[in-house]
Amino acid sequence: MFRFLTIGNRAKANSDCRRVCVSAGLSERRGTVEQAFSIEKRIEGGRPVVVVEGEIDVATAPQLRECLHEVIAEGNATVVLDLLPVTFLDSTALGVLVGALKRCRELGGELHVVVADPRIMKIFEITGLTNVFPITDSLAAVGAA
């Protein structure tokens, strides 16, 4: 099991990238709410699927980058990235996704992105990334269900 626990800007890791759980945030006394973030790696329909839950931002994107790089380094040219449980993503997250897509394409594969939330989809549309990524609204549409 691979686990990150983020408190402030420090992260501790243990084990492999099977499951990544990150808890980040400051106490309520400082006016912020604790935000849960998790990444799970599994095989569905013969394809590696990386499921992300929570917010992908400058604090959590490095964990996603590390997990995607590990999945691709294992020889998986095509990866399915399930963003259905994602509630927010920023430009740092988009940079991680573009980098992973580049690595997949270098191996002759693709990074399939699964998004259904209109707010998350709008980010891909505004940035023009709907023309770059193969994007679907379900795992079944990419044969990973």
VEXFIPA-373413 format. One record per residue: chain; x, y, z of N, C-alpha, C in turn; residue number from 1. Coordinates in Angstrom, 1 decimal. Example, Ala and Ser with C-alpha at 12.3 -4.5 7.8 and 13.67 -1.06 7.14 Angstrom:
<recs>
nutor->A, nu->13.2, nv->-5.7, nw->7.8, cau->12.3, cav->-4.5, caw->7.8, cu->13.2, cv->-3.3, cw->7.8, drengu->1;
nutor->A, nu->12.8, nv->-2.2, nw->7.1, cau->13.7, cav->-1.1, caw->7.1, cu->12.9, cv->0.0, cw->7.9, drengu->2;
</recs>
This chain:
<recs>
nutor->A, nu->0.8, nv->-1.2, nw->0.0, cau->0.0, cav->0.0, caw->0.0, cu->0.9, cv->1.2, cw->0.0, drengu->1;
nutor->A, nu->0.5, nv->2.2, nw->-0.8, cau->1.3, cav->3.5, caw->-0.9, cu->0.5, cv->4.5, cw->-0.3, drengu->2;
nutor->A, nu->1.0, nv->5.2, nw->0.7, cau->0.2, cav->6.2, caw->1.4, cu->1.0, cv->7.5, cw->1.6, drengu->3;
nutor->A, nu->0.4, nv->8.6, nw->1.3, cau->0.9, cav->9.9, caw->1.6, cu->0.1, cv->10.5, cw->2.7, drengu->4;
nutor->A, nu->0.7, nv->11.1, nw->3.6, cau->0.0, cav->11.9, caw->4.6, cu->0.6, cv->13.3, cw->4.5, drengu->5;
nutor->A, nu->-0.2, nv->14.2, nw->4.1, cau->0.4, cav->15.6, caw->3.9, cu->-0.1, cv->16.5, cw->5.1, drengu->6;
nutor->A, nu->0.8, nv->17.0, nw->5.8, cau->0.5, cav->18.0, caw->6.8, cu->1.3, cv->19.2, cw->6.5, drengu->7;
nutor->A, nu->0.7, nv->20.3, nw->6.2, cau->1.4, cav->21.5, caw->5.7, cu->2.0, cv->21.2, cw->4.4, drengu->8;
nutor->A, nu->3.3, nv->21.3, nw->4.2, cau->4.0, cav->21.0, caw->3.0, cu->4.9, cv->19.8, cw->3.0, drengu->9;
nutor->A, nu->4.8, nv->19.0, nw->4.1, cau->5.6, cav->17.8, caw->4.2, cu->4.8, cv->16.6, cw->3.8, drengu->10;
nutor->A, nu->5.5, nv->15.6, nw->3.2, cau->4.8, cav->14.3, caw->2.8, cu->5.7, cv->13.2, cw->3.2, drengu->11;
nutor->A, nu->5.1, nv->12.1, nw->3.8, cau->5.8, cav->10.9, caw->4.1, cu->5.2, cv->9.8, cw->3.2, drengu->12;
nutor->A, nu->6.0, nv->9.0, nw->2.7, cau->5.5, cav->7.9, caw->1.8, cu->5.9, cv->6.5, cw->2.4, drengu->13;
nutor->A, nu->5.0, nv->5.5, nw->2.2, cau->5.4, cav->4.2, caw->2.6, cu->4.8, cv->3.2, cw->1.6, drengu->14;
nutor->A, nu->5.5, nv->2.2, nw->1.2, cau->5.1, cav->1.1, caw->0.3, cu->5.0, cv->1.5, cw->-1.2, drengu->15;
nutor->A, nu->4.2, nv->0.7, nw->-1.9, cau->4.1, cav->0.9, caw->-3.4, cu->2.8, cv->1.7, cw->-3.7, drengu->16;
nutor->A, nu->2.6, nv->1.9, nw->-5.1, cau->1.6, cav->2.8, caw->-5.6, cu->0.2, cv->2.1, cw->-5.8, drengu->17;
nutor->A, nu->-0.1, nv->1.1, nw->-5.0, cau->-1.4, cav->0.4, caw->-5.1, cu->-2.5, cv->1.3, cw->-4.7, drengu->18;
nutor->A, nu->-2.3, nv->2.0, nw->-3.6, cau->-3.3, cav->3.0, caw->-3.1, cu->-2.6, cv->4.1, cw->-2.5, drengu->19;
nutor->A, nu->-3.1, nv->5.3, nw->-2.9, cau->-2.5, cav->6.5, caw->-2.3, cu->-3.6, cv->7.3, cw->-1.6, drengu->20;
nutor->A, nu->-3.4, nv->7.6, nw->-0.4, cau->-4.3, cav->8.4, caw->0.4, cu->-3.6, cv->9.7, cw->0.9, drengu->21;
nutor->A, nu->-4.2, nv->10.8, nw->0.6, cau->-3.6, cav->12.0, caw->1.1, cu->-4.7, cv->12.8, cw->1.9, drengu->22;
nutor->A, nu->-4.3, nv->13.3, nw->3.1, cau->-5.1, cav->14.1, caw->3.8, cu->-4.4, cv->15.4, cw->4.0, drengu->23;
nutor->A, nu->-5.0, nv->16.5, nw->3.5, cau->-4.3, cav->17.8, caw->3.5, cu->-5.2, cv->18.9, cw->4.1, drengu->24;
nutor->A, nu->-4.6, nv->19.9, nw->4.7, cau->-5.4, cav->21.0, caw->5.2, cu->-4.9, cv->21.5, cw->6.5, drengu->25;
nutor->A, nu->-5.4, nv->22.6, nw->6.9, cau->-5.1, cav->23.2, caw->8.2, cu->-6.3, cv->23.1, cw->9.1, drengu->26;
nutor->A, nu->-6.1, nv->23.3, nw->10.3, cau->-7.2, cav->23.2, caw->11.3, cu->-8.3, cv->24.2, cw->11.0, drengu->27;
nutor->A, nu->-9.5, nv->23.9, nw->11.5, cau->-10.6, cav->24.8, caw->11.3, cu->-10.4, cv->26.2, cw->12.0, drengu->28;
nutor->A, nu->-9.5, nv->26.2, nw->13.0, cau->-9.2, cav->27.4, caw->13.7, cu->-8.6, cv->28.5, cw->12.8, drengu->29;
nutor->A, nu->-7.9, nv->28.0, nw->11.7, cau->-7.3, cav->28.9, caw->10.8, cu->-8.2, cv->29.2, cw->9.6, drengu->30;
nutor->A, nu->-9.4, nv->28.7, nw->9.6, cau->-10.4, cav->29.1, caw->8.6, cu->-10.4, cv->28.2, cw->7.4, drengu->31;
nutor->A, nu->-9.7, nv->27.0, nw->7.4, cau->-9.8, cav->26.2, caw->6.2, cu->-10.4, cv->24.8, cw->6.6, drengu->32;
nutor->A, nu->-10.9, nv->24.1, nw->5.7, cau->-11.5, cav->22.8, caw->5.9, cu->-10.5, cv->21.7, cw->5.4, drengu->33;
nutor->A, nu->-10.4, nv->20.6, nw->6.2, cau->-9.6, cav->19.5, caw->5.8, cu->-10.2, cv->18.9, cw->4.5, drengu->34;
nutor->A, nu->-9.3, nv->18.6, nw->3.5, cau->-9.8, cav->18.0, caw->2.3, cu->-9.1, cv->16.7, cw->2.1, drengu->35;
nutor->A, nu->-9.9, nv->15.7, nw->1.8, cau->-9.4, cav->14.3, caw->1.5, cu->-9.1, cv->14.2, cw->0.1, drengu->36;
nutor->A, nu->-8.1, nv->13.5, nw->-0.2, cau->-7.6, cav->13.2, caw->-1.6, cu->-7.1, cv->11.8, cw->-1.6, drengu->37;
nutor->A, nu->-7.5, nv->11.1, nw->-2.7, cau->-7.0, cav->9.7, caw->-2.8, cu->-6.8, cv->9.3, cw->-4.2, drengu->38;
nutor->A, nu->-5.9, nv->8.4, nw->-4.4, cau->-5.7, cav->7.8, caw->-5.7, cu->-5.6, cv->6.3, cw->-5.6, drengu->39;
nutor->A, nu->-6.3, nv->5.6, nw->-6.4, cau->-6.3, cav->4.2, caw->-6.4, cu->-6.0, cv->3.6, cw->-7.8, drengu->40;
nutor->A, nu->-5.1, nv->2.7, nw->-7.8, cau->-4.6, cav->2.1, caw->-9.1, cu->-5.2, cv->0.7, cw->-9.1, drengu->41;
nutor->A, nu->-5.9, nv->0.3, nw->-10.2, cau->-6.4, cav->-1.1, caw->-10.4, cu->-6.4, cv->-1.4, cw->-11.9, drengu->42;
nutor->A, nu->-6.7, nv->-2.7, nw->-12.1, cau->-6.9, cav->-3.2, caw->-13.5, cu->-8.3, cv->-3.5, cw->-13.7, drengu->43;
nutor->A, nu->-8.9, nv->-2.9, nw->-14.8, cau->-10.3, cav->-3.2, caw->-15.2, cu->-10.3, cv->-3.4, cw->-16.7, drengu->44;
nutor->A, nu->-11.0, nv->-4.4, nw->-17.1, cau->-11.1, cav->-4.7, caw->-18.5, cu->-9.7, cv->-4.9, cw->-19.2, drengu->45;
nutor->A, nu->-8.7, nv->-5.4, nw->-18.4, cau->-7.4, cav->-5.5, caw->-18.9, cu->-6.5, cv->-4.3, cw->-19.0, drengu->46;
nutor->A, nu->-7.1, nv->-3.1, nw->-18.6, cau->-6.4, cav->-1.9, caw->-18.6, cu->-6.1, cv->-1.3, cw->-17.3, drengu->47;
nutor->A, nu->-5.0, nv->-0.6, nw->-17.1, cau->-4.7, cav->0.1, caw->-15.8, cu->-5.7, cv->1.3, cw->-15.7, drengu->48;
nutor->A, nu->-6.3, nv->1.4, nw->-14.6, cau->-7.2, cav->2.5, caw->-14.3, cu->-6.7, cv->3.2, cw->-13.0, drengu->49;
nutor->A, nu->-6.5, nv->4.5, nw->-13.1, cau->-6.1, cav->5.3, caw->-12.0, cu->-7.3, cv->6.1, cw->-11.6, drengu->50;
nutor->A, nu->-7.9, nv->5.9, nw->-10.4, cau->-9.0, cav->6.6, caw->-9.9, cu->-8.6, cv->7.7, cw->-8.9, drengu->51;
nutor->A, nu->-9.0, nv->8.9, nw->-9.2, cau->-8.6, cav->10.0, caw->-8.3, cu->-9.9, cv->10.6, cw->-7.7, drengu->52;
nutor->A, nu->-9.8, nv->10.9, nw->-6.4, cau->-11.0, cav->11.4, caw->-5.7, cu->-10.5, cv->12.7, cw->-4.9, drengu->53;
nutor->A, nu->-11.3, nv->13.7, nw->-5.0, cau->-11.1, cav->14.9, caw->-4.2, cu->-10.6, cv->16.0, cw->-5.1, drengu->54;
nutor->A, nu->-9.7, nv->16.9, nw->-4.6, cau->-9.2, cav->18.0, caw->-5.3, cu->-7.8, cv->17.8, cw->-5.8, drengu->55;
nutor->A, nu->-7.5, nv->18.1, nw->-7.1, cau->-6.2, cav->17.9, caw->-7.6, cu->-5.6, cv->19.4, cw->-7.8, drengu->56;
nutor->A, nu->-4.7, nv->19.7, nw->-7.0, cau->-4.1, cav->21.1, caw->-7.0, cu->-2.7, cv->21.1, cw->-6.8, drengu->57;
nutor->A, nu->-2.1, nv->22.2, nw->-6.5, cau->-0.6, cav->22.3, caw->-6.3, cu->-0.2, cv->21.4, cw->-5.2, drengu->58;
nutor->A, nu->-1.0, nv->21.2, nw->-4.2, cau->-0.6, cav->20.3, caw->-3.0, cu->-0.7, cv->18.8, cw->-3.3, drengu->59;
nutor->A, nu->-1.6, nv->18.4, nw->-4.2, cau->-1.8, cav->17.0, caw->-4.4, cu->-1.3, cv->16.5, cw->-5.8, drengu->60;
nutor->A, nu->-1.1, nv->17.4, nw->-6.7, cau->-0.7, cav->17.0, caw->-8.1, cu->0.6, cv->16.2, cw->-8.1, drengu->61;
nutor->A, nu->1.6, nv->16.5, nw->-7.2, cau->2.8, cav->15.7, caw->-7.2, cu->2.6, cv->14.2, cw->-7.0, drengu->62;
nutor->A, nu->1.6, nv->13.9, nw->-6.1, cau->1.3, cav->12.5, caw->-5.8, cu->0.7, cv->11.8, cw->-7.0, drengu->63;
nutor->A, nu->-0.2, nv->12.6, nw->-7.7, cau->-0.8, cav->12.0, caw->-9.0, cu->0.3, cv->11.8, cw->-10.0, drengu->64;
nutor->A, nu->1.2, nv->12.8, nw->-10.2, cau->2.3, cav->12.6, caw->-11.1, cu->3.1, cv->11.4, cw->-10.8, drengu->65;
nutor->A, nu->3.5, nv->11.2, nw->-9.6, cau->4.3, cav->10.0, caw->-9.2, cu->3.6, cv->8.7, cw->-9.5, drengu->66;
nutor->A, nu->2.3, nv->8.6, nw->-9.2, cau->1.5, cav->7.4, caw->-9.5, cu->1.4, cv->7.1, cw->-11.0, drengu->67;
nutor->A, nu->1.0, nv->8.2, nw->-11.7, cau->0.9, cav->8.0, caw->-13.2, cu->2.3, cv->7.6, cw->-13.8, drengu->68;
nutor->A, nu->3.3, nv->8.2, nw->-13.4, cau->4.7, cav->7.9, caw->-13.9, cu->5.0, cv->6.4, cw->-13.6, drengu->69;
nutor->A, nu->4.6, nv->6.0, nw->-12.4, cau->4.9, cav->4.6, caw->-12.0, cu->4.1, cv->3.6, cw->-12.9, drengu->70;
nutor->A, nu->2.8, nv->3.9, nw->-13.1, cau->1.9, cav->3.0, caw->-13.9, cu->2.5, cv->3.0, cw->-15.4, drengu->71;
nutor->A, nu->2.9, nv->4.1, nw->-15.9, cau->3.4, cav->4.1, caw->-17.3, cu->4.8, cv->3.4, cw->-17.3, drengu->72;
nutor->A, nu->5.6, nv->3.6, nw->-16.3, cau->6.9, cav->3.0, caw->-16.3, cu->6.9, cv->1.4, cw->-16.2, drengu->73;
nutor->A, nu->5.7, nv->0.9, nw->-15.7, cau->5.5, cav->-0.5, caw->-15.7, cu->5.2, cv->-1.1, cw->-17.0, drengu->74;
nutor->A, nu->5.2, nv->-0.2, nw->-18.1, cau->5.0, cav->-0.7, caw->-19.4, cu->3.6, cv->-0.5, cw->-20.0, drengu->75;
nutor->A, nu->2.8, nv->0.2, nw->-19.2, cau->1.4, cav->0.5, caw->-19.7, cu->1.4, cv->1.7, cw->-20.5, drengu->76;
nutor->A, nu->1.3, nv->1.5, nw->-21.9, cau->1.3, cav->2.6, caw->-22.8, cu->-0.1, cv->3.3, cw->-22.8, drengu->77;
nutor->A, nu->-1.1, nv->2.6, nw->-22.5, cau->-2.5, cav->3.2, caw->-22.4, cu->-3.0, cv->3.1, cw->-21.0, drengu->78;
nutor->A, nu->-3.4, nv->4.2, nw->-20.5, cau->-3.9, cav->4.3, caw->-19.1, cu->-5.2, cv->5.0, cw->-19.1, drengu->79;
nutor->A, nu->-6.1, nv->4.5, nw->-18.2, cau->-7.4, cav->5.2, caw->-18.1, cu->-7.4, cv->6.0, cw->-16.8, drengu->80;
nutor->A, nu->-7.7, nv->7.3, nw->-16.8, cau->-7.7, cav->8.1, caw->-15.7, cu->-9.1, cv->8.5, cw->-15.3, drengu->81;
nutor->A, nu->-9.6, nv->7.9, nw->-14.2, cau->-11.0, cav->8.1, caw->-13.8, cu->-11.0, cv->9.4, cw->-12.9, drengu->82;
nutor->A, nu->-11.6, nv->10.5, nw->-13.4, cau->-11.7, cav->11.7, caw->-12.7, cu->-13.2, cv->11.9, cw->-12.2, drengu->83;
nutor->A, nu->-14.0, nv->10.9, nw->-12.3, cau->-15.4, cav->11.0, caw->-11.9, cu->-15.6, cv->11.6, cw->-10.5, drengu->84;
nutor->A, nu->-14.8, nv->11.1, nw->-9.5, cau->-14.9, cav->11.6, caw->-8.1, cu->-14.2, cv->12.9, cw->-7.8, drengu->85;
nutor->A, nu->-13.5, nv->13.5, nw->-8.9, cau->-12.8, cav->14.7, caw->-8.6, cu->-13.7, cv->15.9, cw->-8.5, drengu->86;
nutor->A, nu->-13.4, nv->16.8, nw->-7.5, cau->-14.3, cav->18.0, caw->-7.3, cu->-13.6, cv->19.3, cw->-7.8, drengu->87;
nutor->A, nu->-12.3, nv->19.3, nw->-8.0, cau->-11.6, cav->20.5, caw->-8.5, cu->-10.3, cv->20.1, cw->-9.1, drengu->88;
nutor->A, nu->-9.9, nv->20.8, nw->-10.1, cau->-8.5, cav->20.7, caw->-10.6, cu->-8.0, cv->22.0, cw->-11.1, drengu->89;
nutor->A, nu->-6.7, nv->22.2, nw->-10.9, cau->-6.1, cav->23.5, caw->-11.3, cu->-5.1, cv->23.3, cw->-12.4, drengu->90;
nutor->A, nu->-4.4, nv->24.4, nw->-12.8, cau->-3.4, cav->24.3, caw->-13.9, cu->-2.3, cv->23.3, cw->-13.6, drengu->91;
nutor->A, nu->-1.9, nv->23.2, nw->-12.3, cau->-0.9, cav->22.2, caw->-11.9, cu->-1.3, cv->20.8, cw->-12.3, drengu->92;
nutor->A, nu->-2.6, nv->20.5, nw->-12.0, cau->-3.2, cav->19.2, caw->-12.4, cu->-3.2, cv->19.0, cw->-13.9, drengu->93;
nutor->A, nu->-3.5, nv->20.0, nw->-14.6, cau->-3.5, cav->19.9, caw->-16.1, cu->-2.1, cv->19.6, cw->-16.6, drengu->94;
nutor->A, nu->-1.1, nv->20.3, nw->-16.0, cau->0.2, cav->20.0, caw->-16.4, cu->0.7, cv->18.6, cw->-16.2, drengu->95;
nutor->A, nu->0.2, nv->18.0, nw->-15.1, cau->0.5, cav->16.6, caw->-14.8, cu->-0.1, cv->15.7, cw->-15.8, drengu->96;
nutor->A, nu->-1.4, nv->16.0, nw->-16.2, cau->-2.1, cav->15.2, caw->-17.2, cu->-1.4, cv->15.3, cw->-18.5, drengu->97;
nutor->A, nu->-1.0, nv->16.5, nw->-18.9, cau->-0.4, cav->16.6, caw->-20.2, cu->1.0, cv->15.9, cw->-20.3, drengu->98;
nutor->A, nu->1.7, nv->16.0, nw->-19.2, cau->3.0, cav->15.2, caw->-19.1, cu->2.8, cv->13.7, cw->-19.2, drengu->99;
nutor->A, nu->1.7, nv->13.2, nw->-18.5, cau->1.4, cav->11.8, caw->-18.6, cu->1.0, cv->11.4, cw->-20.0, drengu->100;
nutor->A, nu->0.2, nv->12.2, nw->-20.6, cau->-0.3, cav->11.9, caw->-22.0, cu->0.9, cv->11.8, cw->-22.9, drengu->101;
nutor->A, nu->1.9, nv->12.7, nw->-22.8, cau->3.1, cav->12.7, caw->-23.6, cu->3.9, cv->11.4, cw->-23.4, drengu->102;
nutor->A, nu->4.0, nv->11.0, nw->-22.1, cau->4.7, cav->9.7, caw->-21.9, cu->4.0, cv->8.5, cw->-22.5, drengu->103;
nutor->A, nu->2.6, nv->8.5, nw->-22.4, cau->1.9, cav->7.4, caw->-23.0, cu->2.0, cv->7.4, cw->-24.5, drengu->104;
nutor->A, nu->2.0, nv->8.6, nw->-25.1, cau->2.1, cav->8.7, caw->-26.6, cu->3.5, cv->8.3, cw->-27.1, drengu->105;
nutor->A, nu->4.5, nv->8.6, nw->-26.3, cau->5.9, cav->8.1, caw->-26.6, cu->6.0, cv->6.6, cw->-26.7, drengu->106;
nutor->A, nu->5.1, nv->5.9, nw->-25.9, cau->5.1, cav->4.5, caw->-25.9, cu->4.0, cv->3.9, cw->-26.9, drengu->107;
nutor->A, nu->3.4, nv->4.8, nw->-27.7, cau->2.4, cav->4.4, caw->-28.6, cu->1.0, cv->4.2, cw->-28.1, drengu->108;
nutor->A, nu->0.7, nv->4.8, nw->-26.9, cau->-0.6, cav->4.6, caw->-26.2, cu->-1.3, cv->6.0, cw->-26.1, drengu->109;
nutor->A, nu->-2.2, nv->6.0, nw->-25.1, cau->-3.1, cav->7.1, caw->-24.9, cu->-3.3, cv->7.2, cw->-23.4, drengu->110;
nutor->A, nu->-3.7, nv->8.4, nw->-22.9, cau->-4.2, cav->8.6, caw->-21.6, cu->-5.7, cv->9.0, cw->-21.8, drengu->111;
nutor->A, nu->-6.6, nv->8.0, nw->-21.5, cau->-8.0, cav->8.2, caw->-21.6, cu->-8.5, cv->8.9, cw->-20.3, drengu->112;
nutor->A, nu->-9.2, nv->10.0, nw->-20.4, cau->-9.7, cav->10.7, caw->-19.3, cu->-11.2, cv->10.5, cw->-19.2, drengu->113;
nutor->A, nu->-11.7, nv->10.1, nw->-18.0, cau->-13.1, cav->9.9, caw->-17.8, cu->-13.6, cv->11.1, cw->-16.9, drengu->114;
nutor->A, nu->-14.5, nv->11.9, nw->-17.4, cau->-15.0, cav->13.1, caw->-16.7, cu->-16.5, cv->13.2, cw->-17.0, drengu->115;
nutor->A, nu->-17.3, nv->13.4, nw->-15.9, cau->-18.7, cav->13.6, caw->-16.1, cu->-19.2, cv->15.0, cw->-15.5, drengu->116;
nutor->A, nu->-18.5, nv->15.5, nw->-14.5, cau->-18.8, cav->16.7, caw->-13.9, cu->-18.7, cv->17.9, cw->-14.9, drengu->117;
nutor->A, nu->-19.8, nv->18.6, nw->-15.1, cau->-19.7, cav->19.7, caw->-16.1, cu->-18.7, cv->20.8, cw->-15.7, drengu->118;
nutor->A, nu->-18.4, nv->21.0, nw->-14.4, cau->-17.4, cav->22.0, caw->-14.0, cu->-16.0, cv->21.6, cw->-14.3, drengu->119;
nutor->A, nu->-15.7, nv->20.3, nw->-14.2, cau->-14.4, cav->19.8, caw->-14.5, cu->-14.3, cv->19.7, cw->-16.1, drengu->120;
nutor->A, nu->-15.3, nv->19.3, nw->-16.7, cau->-15.3, cav->19.3, caw->-18.2, cu->-15.1, cv->20.7, cw->-18.8, drengu->121;
nutor->A, nu->-15.7, nv->21.7, nw->-18.2, cau->-15.5, cav->23.1, caw->-18.7, cu->-14.0, cv->23.5, cw->-18.6, drengu->122;
nutor->A, nu->-13.3, nv->23.0, nw->-17.6, cau->-11.9, cav->23.4, caw->-17.6, cu->-11.1, cv->22.8, cw->-18.8, drengu->123;
nutor->A, nu->-11.5, nv->21.6, nw->-19.1, cau->-10.9, cav->20.9, caw->-20.3, cu->-11.3, cv->21.7, cw->-21.6, drengu->124;
nutor->A, nu->-12.5, nv->22.1, nw->-21.7, cau->-13.0, cav->22.9, caw->-22.8, cu->-12.3, cv->24.2, cw->-23.0, drengu->125;
nutor->A, nu->-12.3, nv->25.0, nw->-21.9, cau->-11.7, cav->26.3, caw->-21.9, cu->-10.2, cv->26.3, cw->-22.3, drengu->126;
nutor->A, nu->-9.5, nv->25.3, nw->-21.9, cau->-8.1, cav->25.2, caw->-22.2, cu->-7.8, cv->24.5, cw->-23.5, drengu->127;
nutor->A, nu->-8.8, nv->24.1, nw->-24.2, cau->-8.6, cav->23.4, caw->-25.5, cu->-8.2, cv->22.0, cw->-25.4, drengu->128;
nutor->A, nu->-8.2, nv->21.4, nw->-24.2, cau->-7.6, cav->20.1, caw->-24.0, cu->-8.6, cv->19.0, cw->-24.4, drengu->129;
nutor->A, nu->-9.9, nv->19.4, nw->-24.7, cau->-10.8, cav->18.4, caw->-25.3, cu->-10.4, cv->17.9, cw->-26.6, drengu->130;
nutor->A, nu->-9.5, nv->18.7, nw->-27.3, cau->-9.0, cav->18.4, caw->-28.6, cu->-7.7, cv->17.6, cw->-28.5, drengu->131;
nutor->A, nu->-7.2, nv->17.4, nw->-27.3, cau->-5.9, cav->16.8, caw->-27.0, cu->-6.1, cv->15.4, cw->-26.4, drengu->132;
nutor->A, nu->-6.9, nv->15.3, nw->-25.4, cau->-7.2, cav->14.1, caw->-24.7, cu->-8.4, cv->13.3, cw->-25.3, drengu->133;
nutor->A, nu->-8.3, nv->12.0, nw->-25.3, cau->-9.6, cav->11.3, caw->-25.5, cu->-10.4, cv->11.3, cw->-24.2, drengu->134;
nutor->A, nu->-11.5, nv->12.0, nw->-24.2, cau->-12.3, cav->12.2, caw->-23.0, cu->-13.7, cv->11.5, cw->-23.2, drengu->135;
nutor->A, nu->-14.1, nv->10.7, nw->-22.2, cau->-15.4, cav->10.1, caw->-22.1, cu->-16.1, cv->10.4, cw->-20.8, drengu->136;
nutor->A, nu->-17.3, nv->10.0, nw->-20.7, cau->-18.1, cav->10.3, caw->-19.4, cu->-18.3, cv->9.0, cw->-18.6, drengu->137;
nutor->A, nu->-17.7, nv->7.9, nw->-19.1, cau->-17.9, cav->6.6, caw->-18.3, cu->-16.7, cv->5.7, cw->-18.5, drengu->138;
nutor->A, nu->-16.5, nv->4.8, nw->-17.6, cau->-15.5, cav->3.8, caw->-17.7, cu->-15.9, cv->2.8, cw->-18.8, drengu->139;
nutor->A, nu->-17.2, nv->2.6, nw->-19.0, cau->-17.6, cav->1.6, caw->-20.0, cu->-17.3, cv->2.1, cw->-21.4, drengu->140;
nutor->A, nu->-17.3, nv->3.4, nw->-21.6, cau->-17.0, cav->4.0, caw->-22.9, cu->-15.6, cv->3.7, cw->-23.4, drengu->141;
nutor->A, nu->-14.7, nv->3.5, nw->-22.4, cau->-13.3, cav->3.2, caw->-22.8, cu->-13.0, cv->1.7, cw->-22.6, drengu->142;
nutor->A, nu->-14.0, nv->0.9, nw->-22.3, cau->-13.8, cav->-0.5, caw->-22.2, cu->-13.1, cv->-0.9, cw->-20.9, drengu->143;
nutor->A, nu->-13.3, nv->-0.1, nw->-19.9, cau->-12.7, cav->-0.4, caw->-18.6, cu->-13.7, cv->-0.5, cw->-17.5, drengu->144;
nutor->A, nu->-14.8, nv->-1.1, nw->-17.8, cau->-15.8, cav->-1.3, caw->-16.8, cu->-16.2, cv->-2.8, cw->-16.7, drengu->145;
</recs>
